Amino acid sequence: MPTLGLLSIIVGIWFIRQVAVGRVKDIRTDTRDALNAVLGNGDIKSVMARKGSNVSPFAETPGGGNSAAGGAVTSVNGLNNVGSNVGGAVLREAQRLGAAANNRYVFGATGPNSYDCSGLVWRAMYNVGVYRGVRFTTYTFPVIAARGVARKVSSPAVGDIVLWTGHMGIVSGANQMYNAASSKSGIRTSSISGHGGTPSYWRLIDGTSRATYSQN
């Protein structure tokens, strides 16, 4: 069979699959993540588990829990102000996830053995319960935030999301963020100003725990 014909069949089957699981609007993200997984740079089971506005979590017990169970962060690495209790819980969960993954970065990955920048933030938010919708990216996070998940702020606090076009992390201290930096640097704490460019800051909203949002 000619290569073009085989490719057309594969594309057709993939499109039918996306329709069947209610993720036609997410076909670009799912295709990218699936290709990365096939090339050994992600978890294909995680990609194939995506259905509609929900994504099945990993079978694990989140270390941070929700904001009430994990307790409030009062000061971290030079920043005394904490944006929200849930933000502190998300930071702690992201740090737990990074350590459990041996600080391994893989583009498109959402765990449990590796993460990319948005995959780590999404998984931490998902496990804590502040957001239970489909996996977001740095490009779609502001849309998700506008649905009552986070609000844009002018000054950063511990637990806030720091966002650029193409990268994101979680504020962990004065000019510091915890982030899945790159395949070379892995998952680590790094300086915000060292990333370059002007970021925006988003404060996670307490009280949205266990809510489910879709990208429709």
FIMI-499826 format. One record per residue (C-alpha): residue number from 1; z, y, x. Coordinates in steps of 0.1 Angstrom, whole numbers, plus 5000, padded with zeros to 4 digits. Each point is the difference from the previous one (the first is absolute). Example, Ala and Ser with C-alpha at 12.3 -4.5 7.8 and 13.67 -1.06 7.14 Angstrom:
# FIMI-499826
   pos     up   north   east
     1   5078    4955   5123
     2   4993    5034   5014
# end
This chain:
# FIMI-499826
   pos     up   north   east
     1   5000    5000   5000
     2   4991    5034   5014
     3   5030    5020   5013
     4   4994    5029   4975
     5   5000    4975   4971
     6   5032    4984   5012
     7   5016    5034   5004
     8   4990    5010   4965
     9   5017    4969   4986
    10   5032    5007   5019
    11   5000    5036   4988
    12   4994    4989   4965
    13   5029    4974   5001
    14   5023    5026   5015
    15   4991    5026   4973
    16   5007    4974   4972
    17   5033    4992   5017
    18   5010    5036   4999
    19   4991    5003   4964
    20   5020    4969   4991
    21   5032    5013   5016
    22   4995    5036   4988
    23   4994    5016   5033
    24   4964    5014   4998
    25   5013    5035   5008
    26   5016    4986   5032
    27   4971    4980   5012
    28   4995    5022   5031
    29   5036    4996   5012
    30   5001    4963   4991
    31   4967    4993   5018
    32   5011    5018   5031
    33   5034    4982   5001
    34   4983    4966   4993
    35   4975    5005   5028
    36   5028    5009   5024
    37   5020    4969   4989
    38   4970    4978   5006
    39   4996    5014   5035
    40   5036    4991   5006
    41   5015    5035   4996
    42   5019    4996   4968
    43   5014    4977   4973
    44   4972    4987   4977
    45   5026    4985   4976
    46   5015    5035   4995
    47   4965    5014   4992
    48   4991    4972   4976
    49   5033    5003   4982
    50   4992    5035   4988
    51   4996    5001   4962
    52   4994    5031   4979
    53   5027    5026   5004
    54   5024    4975   5016
    55   5003    4983   5033
    56   5021    4970   5005
    57   5028    5006   5025
    58   5008    4977   5029
    59   5026    4974   4993
    60   5027    5017   5019
    61   5032    5019   4993
    62   4996    5037   5010
    63   5027    5009   5025
    64   5004    5036   4988
    65   5000    4993   4962
    66   4999    5029   4976
    67   5017    5033   5008
    68   5032    4991   4983
    69   5004    4967   5018
    70   4990    5013   5034
    71   5022    5031   4999
    72   4990    5036   5009
    73   4990    5011   5035
    74   5018    5032   5010
    75   4986    5008   5034
    76   4974    4985   5024
    77   4989    5010   5034
    78   5007    5037   4997
    79   4991    5006   4964
    80   5031    5004   4978
    81   4981    5004   4967
    82   4987    4970   4981
    83   4973    5006   4975
    84   5011    4973   4975
    85   5021    4969   5000
    86   4969    4979   4993
    87   4983    5016   5029
    88   5028    4988   5023
    89   4997    4965   4985
    90   4962    5000   5006
    91   5005    5010   5036
    92   5026    4972   5006
    93   4977    4975   4984
    94   4970    5011   5020
    95   5021    4996   5032
    96   5010    4965   4989
    97   4965    4990   4992
    98   4987    5013   5034
    99   5026    4981   5019
   100   4993    4968   4980
   101   4963    5004   5009
   102   5008    5004   5037
   103   4987    5036   4997
   104   4964    4986   4997
   105   4973    5024   4987
   106   4968    4986   4984
   107   4976    5023   4981
   108   5000    4993   4963
   109   5031    4977   5001
   110   5029    5002   4976
   111   5023    4974   5016
   112   5019    4980   5005
   113   4988    4993   5035
   114   4983    5034   5006
   115   4993    5034   4984
   116   4979    5030   5002
   117   5014    5035   4993
   118   4995    5001   4963
   119   5007    4963   4996
   120   5034    5004   5015
   121   5010    5029   4978
   122   4986    4983   4969
   123   5018    4968   5007
   124   5033    5018   5006
   125   4996    5020   4968
   126   4991    4969   4981
   127   5029    4980   5012
   128   5025    5027   4993
   129   4986    5005   4965
   130   4989    5036   5001
   131   4964    4990   4995
   132   4987    4967   4987
   133   4963    5009   4996
   134   4969    4990   5020
   135   4998    5006   5038
   136   4993    5036   5008
   137   4984    5015   5031
   138   5004    5034   5017
   139   4972    5013   4978
   140   5014    4988   4967
   141   5037    5006   5006
   142   4999    5036   4986
   143   4986    4986   4967
   144   5027    4974   4998
   145   5027    5027   5009
   146   4988    5022   4971
   147   5010    4973   4975
   148   5037    5006   5005
   149   5004    4981   5033
   150   5004    5029   5024
   151   4997    5038   5002
   152   4986    5021   5028
   153   5026    5020   5020
   154   4997    5026   5026
   155   5028    4989   5023
   156   5005    4963   5011
   157   5031    4980   4995
   158   5009    4965   5010
   159   4983    4975   4977
   160   4971    5023   4991
   161   4964    4987   5004
   162   4980    5019   5027
   163   4963    4999   4993
   164   4968    5009   5017
   165   4965    4990   4989
   166   4998    4966   5017
   167   5037    4995   5009
   168   5034    5000   4985
   169   5036    4991   5009
   170   5036    5006   4989
   171   5021    5029   5014
   172   5028    4984   5020
   173   5014    5031   5018
   174   4993    5034   5014
   175   4962    4999   5008
   176   5002    4962   4998
   177   4984    4974   4977
   178   5001    4963   4997
   179   4964    4988   4997
   180   4975    4973   5007
   181   4983    5020   5027
   182   4971    4980   5014
   183   4990    4965   5013
   184   5010    5013   5035
   185   5033    5016   4991
   186   5011    4978   4972
   187   5026    5009   4974
   188   5025    5025   5015
   189   5017    5034   4998
   190   4978    5027   5014
   191   4998    5038   4999
   192   4984    5017   4970
   193   4986    5028   5021
   194   4986    4976   5024
   195   4976    4986   4974
   196   4981    5033   4998
   197   4988    5019   4970
   198   5021    5015   4972
   199   5016    4974   4978
   200   5013    5003   4965
   201   5034    4987   4989
   202   5008    4981   4968
   203   5035    4994   4986
   204   5005    4968   4981
   205   5016    5006   4966
   206   5032    4982   4992
   207   5000    4983   4966
   208   4965    4985   5002
   209   5014    4966   5012
   210   4982    4969   4987
   211   4974    5022   4982
   212   4964    4986   4999
   213   4971    5023   5005
   214   4963    4993   5000
   215   4971    5019   5016
   216   4981    5003   4967
# end
